[in-house]
Amino acid sequence: MFTVSVLHNLVHLVFGVLGLAAARSNGGSRAFLMIGGGIYVLLWVFGLAMDHDSPANFIPLDNADDWLHLGLGVAMIAAAIATTALDRARGRHPEPEIQGH
């Protein structure tokens, strides 16, 4: 169903490692969700605009990947927005606290 390659797998592996590193703080998690979601949405646009048989398809992407990237991007951005809204509703400051101040 999905076109796979070593490079494509490495891209997803890097996203996972960055997500685990970002999970150490609320601010880092939200930044990862917003930025990562934005990257996935851009990959969706790139995949739709590019001919999948062209040399520009170096990752490689296919129609299933394009729609997966849109779903991941929208879900990640929605999660960042939702968690920020939940923290605000609970009276918590959504930004990371700076220690020592």
C-alpha positions in Angstrom: 0.0 0.0 0.0 2.8 2.5 0.9 6.0 2.9 -1.1 8.9 2.3 1.2 12.6 3.0 1.1 15.5 3.3 3.5 15.4 7.1 3.3 11.6 7.2 3.9 12.0 4.9 6.9 14.8 7.1 8.2 12.7 10.2 7.9 9.9 8.6 10.1 12.5 7.3 12.5 14.0 10.8 13.0 10.5 12.1 13.6 10.0 9.5 16.3 13.3 10.2 18.0 12.6 14.0 17.9 9.1 13.3 19.3 10.5 11.3 22.2 13.1 14.0 23.0 10.4 16.8 22.8 8.2 14.8 25.2 10.4 15.9 28.1 8.4 19.1 28.5 4.9 20.5 27.6 6.4 23.3 25.6 8.7 20.9 23.7 5.8 18.6 23.0 3.6 21.4 21.7 6.4 22.7 19.5 7.1 19.3 18.1 3.4 18.8 17.4 3.0 22.2 15.7 6.2 22.1 13.7 6.1 18.4 12.9 2.4 18.7 11.9 3.3 21.6 9.6 6.1 19.6 8.0 3.7 16.7 7.4 1.2 19.1 5.8 3.9 20.5 3.6 4.9 16.9 2.6 1.2 16.4 1.6 1.3 19.5 -0.6 4.6 18.4 -2.1 3.3 14.9 -2.8 0.2 16.3 -4.5 2.1 18.8 -6.6 4.8 16.4 -7.7 4.7 13.7 -10.3 5.3 10.5 -8.4 7.3 9.0 -11.3 9.7 12.0 -11.5 13.2 12.2 -10.1 11.9 14.8 -7.6 10.2 11.9 -5.7 13.4 11.1 -3.8 11.8 10.1 -0.5 9.6 8.3 -2.3 6.0 9.2 -1.9 2.8 7.8 -3.3 -1.0 8.6 -3.0 -1.3 6.6 0.3 1.7 8.5 1.8 0.2 11.8 0.7 -3.1 11.2 2.6 -1.3 9.7 5.6 0.8 12.9 5.8 -2.3 15.1 5.7 -3.9 13.0 8.4 -0.8 13.0 10.6 -0.3 16.8 10.1 -3.8 17.7 10.9 -3.9 15.4 13.9 -0.6 16.7 15.3 -1.6 20.4 14.9 -5.0 19.7 16.5 -3.4 17.9 19.4 -1.1 20.9 20.0 -4.1 23.3 19.9 -6.2 21.1 22.1 -3.6 20.6 24.8 -3.0 24.3 24.9 -6.7 25.0 25.3 -7.0 22.3 28.0 -4.1 23.9 30.0 -5.6 27.3 29.7 -9.0 26.0 30.8 -7.3 24.5 33.9 -5.6 27.8 34.7 -2.2 26.6 33.7 0.2 28.6 31.7 0.8 26.8 28.4 4.4 28.0 28.0 7.3 26.1 29.5 8.5 27.4 32.8 12.0 28.8 33.1 13.8 27.4 36.0 15.8 29.7 38.3 13.6 32.8 37.8 
